Structure formats: C-alpha cells, structure tokens
Amino acid sequence: MNNPCLFCRIINGEIPAEKLYEDEEIFAFRDISPQAPTHFLVIPKKHLSGPGAMASEDETLIGKVVRIGAQLARENGVEQCRLVMNNGAEAGQTVFHLHLHVLGGRAMSWPPG
C-alpha cells in the first residue's frame, strides 16, 4: 500500500520532483509553486507531521535540514534567504510532513502574512 503523504511519496520516487540534494536522511527539491526566484524545500526522510511533532532525538536531524538549506541556497547563488517552517494549518502548512522552505533571489517583505 502506498504512503498517502505527498512528501513521502516524492522521497520514494512515486511522484517526480526536481531534486537538488539527497542523502540518507535529507531530500531537497524545487517547489512546484515558487514564491520567489529561488524556492525549494528541504525535508527529512523521516516522516514527522510538522515542527510540533519533533522529539528531542530529532534535533540533530532538523539542524541538518537547516544547514543543508543554507548550503543549497549558497550553491544556487543566494547568499541571503528566508527559511520558513509552518506548524499547522492556521500557520499555512498544507503538507503535513515537516519541511523547510528556502526562499531567495529577491527582497522579502515583513510581515510575511
């Protein structure tokens, strides 16, 4: 039976994505509806529904998600970027698999939403 989680299905190769990075713990791919000239997602391969589902043993993994996001931004010519994690539907989360949005390539306004 297939996993219903969209991002788990992307990780498993069931749904195509423009991959930027992959290792044993992390997967990164371009957002299909970019909100900035550079917009990609960095996700742990371990399924966590969002930041609120993290346990203390996930801290190193999520730190790696952030580090890889910043590294990929630099590799894509973006020195300054916005890193966003939404936690829950009211915060704008639409896929319930923890993910880091990395946005850059233009000036960002505040407040964001």
A tleap script that builds the chain and sets N, CA, C and O, in Angstrom:
source leaprc.protein.ff14SB
mol = sequence {
  NMET ASN ASN PRO CYS LEU PHE CYS ARG ILE
  ILE ASN GLY GLU ILE PRO ALA GLU LYS LEU
  TYR GLU ASP GLU GLU ILE PHE ALA PHE ARG
  ASP ILE SER PRO GLN ALA PRO THR HIE PHE
  LEU VAL ILE PRO LYS LYS HIE LEU SER GLY
  PRO GLY ALA MET ALA SER GLU ASP GLU THR
  LEU ILE GLY LYS VAL VAL ARG ILE GLY ALA
  GLN LEU ALA ARG GLU ASN GLY VAL GLU GLN
  CYS ARG LEU VAL MET ASN ASN GLY ALA GLU
  ALA GLY GLN THR VAL PHE HIE LEU HIE LEU
  HIE VAL LEU GLY GLY ARG ALA MET SER TRP
  PRO PRO CGLY
}
set mol.1.N position { 0.840 -1.189 0.000 }
set mol.1.CA position { 0.000 0.000 0.000 }
set mol.1.C position { 0.873 1.237 0.000 }
set mol.1.O position { 1.847 1.299 0.751 }
set mol.2.N position { 0.552 2.219 -0.820 }
set mol.2.CA position { 1.341 3.439 -0.913 }
set mol.2.C position { 1.099 4.347 0.283 }
set mol.2.O position { -0.001 4.393 0.833 }
set mol.3.N position { 2.136 5.063 0.673 }
set mol.3.CA position { 2.030 6.041 1.743 }
set mol.3.C position { 1.237 7.233 1.212 }
set mol.3.O position { 1.552 7.739 0.135 }
set mol.4.N position { 0.223 7.690 1.933 }
set mol.4.CA position { -0.571 8.822 1.451 }
set mol.4.C position { 0.139 10.179 1.566 }
set mol.4.O position { -0.322 11.154 0.972 }
set mol.5.N position { 1.236 10.264 2.306 }
set mol.5.CA position { 1.936 11.536 2.477 }
set mol.5.C position { 2.614 11.926 1.160 }
set mol.5.O position { 3.426 11.174 0.622 }
set mol.6.N position { 2.274 13.095 0.660 }
set mol.6.CA position { 2.827 13.594 -0.600 }
set mol.6.C position { 4.354 13.587 -0.585 }
set mol.6.O position { 4.977 13.102 -1.529 }
set mol.7.N position { 4.959 14.116 0.470 }
set mol.7.CA position { 6.418 14.210 0.505 }
set mol.7.C position { 7.069 12.840 0.662 }
set mol.7.O position { 8.145 12.613 0.109 }
set mol.8.N position { 6.449 11.924 1.399 }
set mol.8.CA position { 6.991 10.566 1.484 }
set mol.8.C position { 6.953 9.909 0.109 }
set mol.8.O position { 7.865 9.165 -0.252 }
set mol.9.N position { 5.915 10.178 -0.647 }
set mol.9.CA position { 5.804 9.623 -1.997 }
set mol.9.C position { 6.869 10.229 -2.921 }
set mol.9.O position { 7.398 9.534 -3.789 }
set mol.10.N position { 7.185 11.512 -2.745 }
set mol.10.CA position { 8.266 12.130 -3.525 }
set mol.10.C position { 9.598 11.476 -3.164 }
set mol.10.O position { 10.374 11.119 -4.050 }
set mol.11.N position { 9.862 11.320 -1.881 }
set mol.11.CA position { 11.102 10.673 -1.431 }
set mol.11.C position { 11.232 9.281 -2.035 }
set mol.11.O position { 12.319 8.883 -2.453 }
set mol.12.N position { 10.129 8.542 -2.082 }
set mol.12.CA position { 10.134 7.163 -2.591 }
set mol.12.C position { 10.142 7.082 -4.112 }
set mol.12.O position { 10.166 5.984 -4.668 }
set mol.13.N position { 10.121 8.225 -4.796 }
set mol.13.CA position { 10.163 8.236 -6.249 }
set mol.13.C position { 8.823 7.953 -6.913 }
set mol.13.O position { 8.774 7.737 -8.124 }
set mol.14.N position { 7.740 7.950 -6.150 }
set mol.14.CA position { 6.406 7.697 -6.696 }
set mol.14.C position { 5.847 8.930 -7.416 }
set mol.14.O position { 5.008 8.815 -8.309 }
set mol.15.N position { 6.325 10.100 -7.014 }
set mol.15.CA position { 5.916 11.369 -7.623 }
set mol.15.C position { 7.196 12.088 -8.035 }
set mol.15.O position { 8.119 12.205 -7.229 }
set mol.16.N position { 7.269 12.573 -9.278 }
set mol.16.CA position { 8.501 13.244 -9.712 }
set mol.16.C position { 8.691 14.601 -9.022 }
set mol.16.O position { 7.729 15.286 -8.674 }
set mol.17.N position { 9.938 14.953 -8.842 }
set mol.17.CA position { 10.315 16.251 -8.282 }
set mol.17.C position { 11.682 16.626 -8.847 }
set mol.17.O position { 12.479 15.760 -9.208 }
set mol.18.N position { 11.936 17.928 -8.917 }
set mol.18.CA position { 13.239 18.405 -9.368 }
set mol.18.C position { 14.193 18.398 -8.173 }
set mol.18.O position { 14.292 19.370 -7.424 }
set mol.19.N position { 14.884 17.284 -8.020 }
set mol.19.CA position { 15.759 17.065 -6.863 }
set mol.19.C position { 16.980 17.956 -6.926 }
set mol.19.O position { 17.618 18.101 -7.969 }
set mol.20.N position { 17.293 18.557 -5.774 }
set mol.20.CA position { 18.518 19.350 -5.622 }
set mol.20.C position { 19.558 18.632 -4.779 }
set mol.20.O position { 20.758 18.854 -4.940 }
set mol.21.N position { 19.096 17.767 -3.876 }
set mol.21.CA position { 20.017 17.136 -2.929 }
set mol.21.C position { 19.332 15.899 -2.350 }
set mol.21.O position { 18.116 15.866 -2.159 }
set mol.22.N position { 20.149 14.888 -2.079 }
set mol.22.CA position { 19.643 13.724 -1.356 }
set mol.22.C position { 20.798 13.019 -0.679 }
set mol.22.O position { 21.866 12.840 -1.265 }
set mol.23.N position { 20.574 12.624 0.557 }
set mol.23.CA position { 21.479 11.726 1.259 }
set mol.23.C position { 20.615 10.748 2.044 }
set mol.23.O position { 19.416 10.647 1.784 }
set mol.24.N position { 21.190 10.036 2.985 }
set mol.24.CA position { 20.437 9.014 3.703 }
set mol.24.C position { 19.348 9.590 4.612 }
set mol.24.O position { 18.427 8.867 4.993 }
set mol.25.N position { 19.435 10.874 4.967 }
set mol.25.CA position { 18.483 11.475 5.910 }
set mol.25.C position { 17.637 12.615 5.338 }
set mol.25.O position { 16.568 12.917 5.869 }
set mol.26.N position { 18.104 13.245 4.267 }
set mol.26.CA position { 17.540 14.510 3.779 }
set mol.26.C position { 17.217 14.408 2.295 }
set mol.26.O position { 17.896 13.710 1.542 }
set mol.27.N position { 16.167 15.118 1.889 }
set mol.27.CA position { 15.802 15.236 0.475 }
set mol.27.C position { 15.439 16.694 0.231 }
set mol.27.O position { 14.705 17.282 1.025 }
set mol.28.N position { 15.932 17.288 -0.843 }
set mol.28.CA position { 15.621 18.675 -1.181 }
set mol.28.C position { 15.187 18.750 -2.636 }
set mol.28.O position { 15.761 18.086 -3.500 }
set mol.29.N position { 14.170 19.563 -2.900 }
set mol.29.CA position { 13.632 19.683 -4.254 }
set mol.29.C position { 12.991 21.050 -4.447 }
set mol.29.O position { 12.603 21.711 -3.484 }
set mol.30.N position { 12.888 21.460 -5.698 }
set mol.30.CA position { 12.296 22.753 -6.030 }
set mol.30.C position { 10.790 22.726 -5.770 }
set mol.30.O position { 10.122 21.724 -6.026 }
set mol.31.N position { 10.266 23.846 -5.258 }
set mol.31.CA position { 8.837 23.996 -5.011 }
set mol.31.C position { 8.108 24.073 -6.350 }
set mol.31.O position { 8.576 24.744 -7.270 }
set mol.32.N position { 6.975 23.399 -6.466 }
set mol.32.CA position { 6.234 23.412 -7.737 }
set mol.32.C position { 5.438 24.703 -7.925 }
set mol.32.O position { 4.940 24.965 -9.020 }
set mol.33.N position { 5.314 25.507 -6.875 }
set mol.33.CA position { 4.621 26.789 -6.966 }
set mol.33.C position { 5.492 27.857 -6.303 }
set mol.33.O position { 5.145 28.369 -5.239 }
set mol.34.N position { 6.626 28.195 -6.932 }
set mol.34.CA position { 7.602 29.078 -6.273 }
set mol.34.C position { 7.045 30.462 -5.959 }
set mol.34.O position { 6.319 31.065 -6.749 }
set mol.35.N position { 7.415 30.940 -4.773 }
set mol.35.CA position { 7.008 32.255 -4.296 }
set mol.35.C position { 8.155 33.258 -4.352 }
set mol.35.O position { 8.017 34.392 -3.894 }
set mol.36.N position { 9.271 32.844 -4.904 }
set mol.36.CA position { 10.455 33.696 -5.072 }
set mol.36.C position { 11.267 33.097 -6.216 }
set mol.36.O position { 11.050 31.943 -6.585 }
set mol.37.N position { 12.201 33.866 -6.784 }
set mol.37.CA position { 13.021 33.317 -7.869 }
set mol.37.C position { 13.715 32.002 -7.495 }
set mol.37.O position { 13.842 31.103 -8.326 }
set mol.38.N position { 14.157 31.898 -6.252 }
set mol.38.CA position { 14.685 30.638 -5.729 }
set mol.38.C position { 13.744 30.194 -4.626 }
set mol.38.O position { 13.564 30.910 -3.641 }
set mol.39.N position { 13.143 29.025 -4.776 }
set mol.39.CA position { 12.240 28.488 -3.754 }
set mol.39.C position { 12.311 26.971 -3.829 }
set mol.39.O position { 11.883 26.354 -4.804 }
set mol.40.N position { 12.858 26.395 -2.782 }
set mol.40.CA position { 12.929 24.941 -2.707 }
set mol.40.C position { 12.614 24.488 -1.295 }
set mol.40.O position { 12.584 25.290 -0.361 }
set mol.41.N position { 12.383 23.202 -1.154 }
set mol.41.CA position { 12.045 22.606 0.130 }
set mol.41.C position { 13.130 21.627 0.535 }
set mol.41.O position { 13.705 20.932 -0.302 }
set mol.42.N position { 13.401 21.583 1.827 }
set mol.42.CA position { 14.327 20.609 2.389 }
set mol.42.C position { 13.528 19.832 3.430 }
set mol.42.O position { 12.939 20.414 4.341 }
set mol.43.N position { 13.518 18.505 3.280 }
set mol.43.CA position { 12.711 17.681 4.168 }
set mol.43.C position { 13.539 16.533 4.727 }
set mol.43.O position { 14.446 16.030 4.064 }
set mol.44.N position { 13.221 16.120 5.954 }
set mol.44.CA position { 13.833 14.891 6.459 }
set mol.44.C position { 13.133 13.706 5.814 }
set mol.44.O position { 11.936 13.772 5.535 }
set mol.45.N position { 13.858 12.635 5.575 }
set mol.45.CA position { 13.223 11.424 5.064 }
set mol.45.C position { 12.355 10.770 6.136 }
set mol.45.O position { 11.380 10.086 5.824 }
set mol.46.N position { 12.708 10.982 7.377 }
set mol.46.CA position { 11.870 10.503 8.483 }
set mol.46.C position { 10.581 11.302 8.476 }
set mol.46.O position { 10.615 12.532 8.459 }
set mol.47.N position { 9.453 10.624 8.487 }
set mol.47.CA position { 8.183 11.338 8.483 }
set mol.47.C position { 7.890 11.920 9.866 }
set mol.47.O position { 7.753 11.194 10.851 }
set mol.48.N position { 7.801 13.237 9.909 }
set mol.48.CA position { 7.331 13.987 11.080 }
set mol.48.C position { 6.240 14.894 10.534 }
set mol.48.O position { 6.449 15.537 9.505 }
set mol.49.N position { 5.095 14.969 11.177 }
set mol.49.CA position { 3.984 15.742 10.617 }
set mol.49.C position { 4.244 17.239 10.605 }
set mol.49.O position { 3.610 17.961 9.835 }
set mol.50.N position { 5.146 17.718 11.425 }
set mol.50.CA position { 5.496 19.140 11.461 }
set mol.50.C position { 6.411 19.409 12.637 }
set mol.50.O position { 6.755 18.488 13.378 }
set mol.51.N position { 6.815 20.676 12.822 }
set mol.51.CA position { 7.713 21.003 13.931 }
set mol.51.C position { 7.173 20.591 15.296 }
set mol.51.O position { 7.942 20.223 16.184 }
set mol.52.N position { 5.863 20.650 15.465 }
set mol.52.CA position { 5.269 20.259 16.742 }
set mol.52.C position { 5.371 18.776 17.043 }
set mol.52.O position { 5.148 18.360 18.180 }
set mol.53.N position { 5.701 17.977 16.048 }
set mol.53.CA position { 5.830 16.525 16.231 }
set mol.53.C position { 7.260 16.094 16.534 }
set mol.53.O position { 7.532 14.908 16.720 }
set mol.54.N position { 8.170 17.061 16.582 }
set mol.54.CA position { 9.571 16.722 16.839 }
set mol.54.C position { 9.771 16.246 18.273 }
set mol.54.O position { 9.132 16.733 19.206 }
set mol.55.N position { 10.666 15.289 18.422 }
set mol.55.CA position { 11.113 14.839 19.735 }
set mol.55.C position { 12.573 15.265 19.894 }
set mol.55.O position { 13.209 15.688 18.929 }
set mol.56.N position { 13.089 15.154 21.091 }
set mol.56.CA position { 14.470 15.589 21.329 }
set mol.56.C position { 15.453 14.850 20.428 }
set mol.56.O position { 16.471 15.424 20.041 }
set mol.57.N position { 15.177 13.595 20.085 }
set mol.57.CA position { 16.101 12.858 19.224 }
set mol.57.C position { 16.107 13.362 17.789 }
set mol.57.O position { 16.972 12.969 17.006 }
set mol.58.N position { 15.152 14.233 17.422 }
set mol.58.CA position { 15.096 14.788 16.074 }
set mol.58.C position { 15.884 16.098 15.925 }
set mol.58.O position { 16.015 16.614 14.815 }
set mol.59.N position { 16.401 16.630 17.014 }
set mol.59.CA position { 17.062 17.938 16.976 }
set mol.59.C position { 18.254 17.964 16.031 }
set mol.59.O position { 18.415 18.928 15.283 }
set mol.60.N position { 19.082 16.947 16.042 }
set mol.60.CA position { 20.248 16.912 15.158 }
set mol.60.C position { 19.802 16.839 13.700 }
set mol.60.O position { 20.362 17.525 12.845 }
set mol.61.N position { 18.806 16.019 13.414 }
set mol.61.CA position { 18.292 15.886 12.060 }
set mol.61.C position { 17.739 17.219 11.545 }
set mol.61.O position { 18.014 17.598 10.406 }
set mol.62.N position { 16.976 17.922 12.355 }
set mol.62.CA position { 16.382 19.177 11.900 }
set mol.62.C position { 17.453 20.263 11.790 }
set mol.62.O position { 17.352 21.141 10.933 }
set mol.63.N position { 18.453 20.215 12.625 }
set mol.63.CA position { 19.602 21.109 12.447 }
set mol.63.C position { 20.273 20.872 11.106 }
set mol.63.O position { 20.698 21.819 10.444 }
set mol.64.N position { 20.369 19.620 10.706 }
set mol.64.CA position { 20.949 19.285 9.401 }
set mol.64.C position { 20.060 19.803 8.274 }
set mol.64.O position { 20.575 20.274 7.259 }
set mol.65.N position { 18.740 19.729 8.426 }
set mol.65.CA position { 17.818 20.276 7.426 }
set mol.65.C position { 18.119 21.760 7.203 }
set mol.65.O position { 18.205 22.212 6.061 }
set mol.66.N position { 18.279 22.508 8.279 }
set mol.66.CA position { 18.564 23.945 8.180 }
set mol.66.C position { 19.930 24.179 7.541 }
set mol.66.O position { 20.062 25.032 6.663 }
set mol.67.N position { 20.940 23.436 7.969 }
set mol.67.CA position { 22.288 23.609 7.403 }
set mol.67.C position { 22.302 23.311 5.905 }
set mol.67.O position { 22.895 24.062 5.130 }
set mol.68.N position { 21.662 22.234 5.496 }
set mol.68.CA position { 21.620 21.879 4.072 }
set mol.68.C position { 20.841 22.936 3.299 }
set mol.68.O position { 21.210 23.270 2.173 }
set mol.69.N position { 19.776 23.464 3.882 }
set mol.69.CA position { 19.023 24.526 3.213 }
set mol.69.C position { 19.884 25.744 2.932 }
set mol.69.O position { 19.859 26.277 1.823 }
set mol.70.N position { 20.648 26.191 3.926 }
set mol.70.CA position { 21.523 27.350 3.739 }
set mol.70.C position { 22.639 27.044 2.736 }
set mol.70.O position { 23.001 27.900 1.928 }
set mol.71.N position { 23.177 25.838 2.788 }
set mol.71.CA position { 24.229 25.430 1.847 }
set mol.71.C position { 23.693 25.426 0.410 }
set mol.71.O position { 24.350 25.938 -0.496 }
set mol.72.N position { 22.519 24.859 0.202 }
set mol.72.CA position { 21.938 24.811 -1.139 }
set mol.72.C position { 21.592 26.207 -1.646 }
set mol.72.O position { 21.714 26.482 -2.839 }
set mol.73.N position { 21.161 27.087 -0.749 }
set mol.73.CA position { 20.898 28.466 -1.159 }
set mol.73.C position { 22.172 29.086 -1.727 }
set mol.73.O position { 22.151 29.668 -2.811 }
set mol.74.N position { 23.279 28.961 -0.998 }
set mol.74.CA position { 24.558 29.499 -1.473 }
set mol.74.C position { 24.948 28.877 -2.803 }
set mol.74.O position { 25.381 29.582 -3.714 }
set mol.75.N position { 24.798 27.560 -2.922 }
set mol.75.CA position { 25.155 26.867 -4.165 }
set mol.75.C position { 24.294 27.310 -5.341 }
set mol.75.O position { 24.686 27.150 -6.497 }
set mol.76.N position { 23.124 27.866 -5.049 }
set mol.76.CA position { 22.227 28.364 -6.087 }
set mol.76.C position { 22.307 29.879 -6.230 }
set mol.76.O position { 21.409 30.505 -6.794 }
set mol.77.N position { 23.402 30.474 -5.710 }
set mol.77.CA position { 23.661 31.893 -5.887 }
set mol.77.C position { 22.896 32.814 -4.965 }
set mol.77.O position { 22.809 34.014 -5.228 }
set mol.78.N position { 22.336 32.279 -3.884 }
set mol.78.CA position { 21.550 33.085 -2.949 }
set mol.78.C position { 22.294 33.149 -1.619 }
set mol.78.O position { 22.356 32.163 -0.884 }
set mol.79.N position { 22.857 34.316 -1.318 }
set mol.79.CA position { 23.592 34.487 -0.060 }
set mol.79.C position { 22.652 34.844 1.093 }
set mol.79.O position { 22.906 34.482 2.241 }
set mol.80.N position { 21.571 35.553 0.783 }
set mol.80.CA position { 20.595 35.941 1.806 }
set mol.80.C position { 19.264 35.307 1.442 }
set mol.80.O position { 18.800 35.422 0.307 }
set mol.81.N position { 18.650 34.636 2.414 }
set mol.81.CA position { 17.420 33.907 2.111 }
set mol.81.C position { 16.500 33.900 3.325 }
set mol.81.O position { 16.901 34.210 4.446 }
set mol.82.N position { 15.272 33.539 3.061 }
set mol.82.CA position { 14.299 33.339 4.131 }
set mol.82.C position { 14.108 31.841 4.301 }
set mol.82.O position { 13.894 31.113 3.331 }
set mol.83.N position { 14.188 31.387 5.558 }
set mol.83.CA position { 13.954 29.994 5.902 }
set mol.83.C position { 12.651 29.943 6.693 }
set mol.83.O position { 12.514 30.631 7.705 }
set mol.84.N position { 11.690 29.132 6.239 }
set mol.84.CA position { 10.355 29.103 6.846 }
set mol.84.C position { 9.937 27.667 7.123 }
set mol.84.O position { 10.078 26.784 6.277 }
set mol.85.N position { 9.417 27.454 8.335 }
set mol.85.CA position { 8.742 26.210 8.686 }
set mol.85.C position { 7.385 26.589 9.249 }
set mol.85.O position { 7.298 27.345 10.217 }
set mol.86.N position { 6.332 26.070 8.648 }
set mol.86.CA position { 4.986 26.294 9.153 }
set mol.86.C position { 4.602 25.129 10.058 }
set mol.86.O position { 4.992 23.987 9.814 }
set mol.87.N position { 3.833 25.428 11.107 }
set mol.87.CA position { 3.429 24.402 12.067 }
set mol.87.C position { 1.918 24.438 12.229 }
set mol.87.O position { 1.391 25.142 13.090 }
set mol.88.N position { 1.225 23.669 11.390 }
set mol.88.CA position { -0.221 23.587 11.472 }
set mol.88.C position { -0.920 24.363 10.381 }
set mol.88.O position { -0.343 25.260 9.766 }
set mol.89.N position { -2.180 24.005 10.145 }
set mol.89.CA position { -2.959 24.600 9.062 }
set mol.89.C position { -3.122 26.111 9.217 }
set mol.89.O position { -3.020 26.840 8.230 }
set mol.90.N position { -3.371 26.594 10.427 }
set mol.90.CA position { -3.543 28.037 10.623 }
set mol.90.C position { -2.269 28.813 10.334 }
set mol.90.O position { -2.322 30.010 10.052 }
set mol.91.N position { -1.126 28.145 10.401 }
set mol.91.CA position { 0.157 28.784 10.101 }
set mol.91.C position { 0.503 28.688 8.625 }
set mol.91.O position { 1.523 29.224 8.192 }
set mol.92.N position { -0.341 28.009 7.842 }
set mol.92.CA position { -0.102 27.889 6.409 }
set mol.92.C position { 0.442 26.551 5.966 }
set mol.92.O position { 0.751 26.382 4.786 }
set mol.93.N position { 0.572 25.589 6.871 }
set mol.93.CA position { 1.084 24.284 6.479 }
set mol.93.C position { 0.009 23.547 5.691 }
set mol.93.O position { -1.118 23.393 6.160 }
set mol.94.N position { 0.363 23.092 4.490 }
set mol.94.CA position { -0.593 22.365 3.654 }
set mol.94.C position { -0.194 20.909 3.438 }
set mol.94.O position { -1.044 20.077 3.123 }
set mol.95.N position { 1.079 20.596 3.602 }
set mol.95.CA position { 1.543 19.205 3.542 }
set mol.95.C position { 2.078 18.880 4.931 }
set mol.95.O position { 2.982 19.550 5.431 }
set mol.96.N position { 1.517 17.855 5.543 }
set mol.96.CA position { 1.843 17.563 6.924 }
set mol.96.C position { 2.979 16.545 7.030 }
set mol.96.O position { 2.838 15.437 7.547 }
set mol.97.N position { 4.108 17.001 6.506 }
set mol.97.CA position { 5.417 16.357 6.627 }
set mol.97.C position { 6.354 17.537 6.851 }
set mol.97.O position { 6.410 18.441 6.016 }
set mol.98.N position { 7.079 17.547 7.944 }
set mol.98.CA position { 7.942 18.671 8.275 }
set mol.98.C position { 8.784 19.057 7.069 }
set mol.98.O position { 9.403 18.206 6.431 }
set mol.99.N position { 8.800 20.349 6.764 }
set mol.99.CA position { 9.603 20.819 5.630 }
set mol.99.C position { 10.042 22.253 5.857 }
set mol.99.O position { 9.345 23.055 6.478 }
set mol.100.N position { 11.213 22.544 5.338 }
set mol.100.CA position { 11.796 23.879 5.397 }
set mol.100.C position { 11.698 24.492 4.011 }
set mol.100.O position { 12.221 23.945 3.040 }
set mol.101.N position { 11.020 25.640 3.924 }
set mol.101.CA position { 11.012 26.415 2.685 }
set mol.101.C position { 12.263 27.283 2.683 }
set mol.101.O position { 12.573 27.919 3.690 }
set mol.102.N position { 12.975 27.318 1.585 }
set mol.102.CA position { 14.111 28.217 1.401 }
set mol.102.C position { 13.745 29.114 0.228 }
set mol.102.O position { 13.562 28.647 -0.897 }
set mol.103.N position { 13.641 30.427 0.511 }
set mol.103.CA position { 13.233 31.404 -0.494 }
set mol.103.C position { 14.294 32.481 -0.613 }
set mol.103.O position { 14.833 32.939 0.395 }
set mol.104.N position { 14.597 32.888 -1.834 }
set mol.104.CA position { 15.580 33.939 -2.037 }
set mol.104.C position { 15.570 34.439 -3.457 }
set mol.104.O position { 14.750 34.025 -4.277 }
set mol.105.N position { 16.486 35.328 -3.734 }
set mol.105.CA position { 16.602 35.890 -5.068 }
set mol.105.C position { 15.828 37.181 -5.248 }
set mol.105.O position { 15.793 37.735 -6.346 }
set mol.106.N position { 15.204 37.671 -4.175 }
set mol.106.CA position { 14.517 38.961 -4.182 }
set mol.106.C position { 14.419 39.439 -2.747 }
set mol.106.O position { 14.581 38.656 -1.812 }
set mol.107.N position { 14.153 40.725 -2.573 }
set mol.107.CA position { 13.956 41.261 -1.227 }
set mol.107.C position { 12.647 40.724 -0.660 }
set mol.107.O position { 11.646 40.650 -1.372 }
set mol.108.N position { 12.651 40.358 0.592 }
set mol.108.CA position { 11.471 39.841 1.275 }
set mol.108.C position { 10.844 40.951 2.114 }
set mol.108.O position { 11.557 41.757 2.712 }
set mol.109.N position { 9.524 40.994 2.159 }
set mol.109.CA position { 8.853 41.986 2.976 }
set mol.109.C position { 8.466 41.384 4.326 }
set mol.109.O position { 8.507 40.168 4.517 }
set mol.110.N position { 8.090 42.262 5.256 }
set mol.110.CA position { 7.666 41.827 6.580 }
set mol.110.C position { 6.511 42.694 7.017 }
set mol.110.O position { 6.571 43.902 6.791 }
set mol.111.N position { 5.478 42.177 7.618 }
set mol.111.CA position { 5.292 40.784 7.974 }
set mol.111.C position { 4.958 39.929 6.764 }
set mol.111.O position { 4.448 40.432 5.762 }
set mol.112.N position { 5.248 38.632 6.857 }
set mol.112.CA position { 5.083 37.767 5.695 }
set mol.112.C position { 3.632 37.394 5.390 }
set mol.112.O position { 3.345 37.021 4.253 }
set mol.113.N position { 2.722 37.473 6.329 }
set mol.113.CA position { 1.372 37.022 6.005 }
set mol.113.C position { 0.327 37.375 6.933 }
set mol.113.O position { -0.833 37.024 6.718 }
savepdb mol mol.pdb
quit
